[in-house]
Amino acid sequence: MALLAGLVVALFLLLAFHLLGWSVRNPRWIVAGVLVLVALYAYGTKQLEDDIQNVGLVAARSADCPVNQVQVLIVNGRQRDITGFSFSLRGYRPNYSEHVAYDHHRTDRIIPAGGEWITCWPVEELQQVPVAQKATLRWEVEFTDLDYAE
């Protein structure tokens, strides 16, 4: 989200610079624009870190899930309800650093303060992974966005 906001601001600044005739002839405005972008990105990153503090997220293959799905557990250790979240799932072969399966999900599921939710999520790229490797994949999951009730 911070990256998107930064790109929008960058486009706005470049248009403003062009219309005002400041472009390359006056580089201090370009430096100021870059500093604003860096500040917005840093703020967005810090905000996400603060939001996910005390919220657990774990992914693993489970016999309870259908084929090509991964079980994800979300534990809300905060004092506020979670009203929606996005996360990405990555599956890695043992002793490898590049993922062989990846998917991104978004839900508006409400998780009350102190509550938890466990469910299975499809991973489309898992269809290309050989059956023998599916059970050995190491799963990593991380939040990309988190919304709280007011």
Summary of the structure (lengths in Angstrom):
residues: 150
radius of gyration: 20.4
end to end distance: 19.5
largest distance: 63.9
contacts: 394
relative contact order: 0.18
helix: 36%
strand: 35%
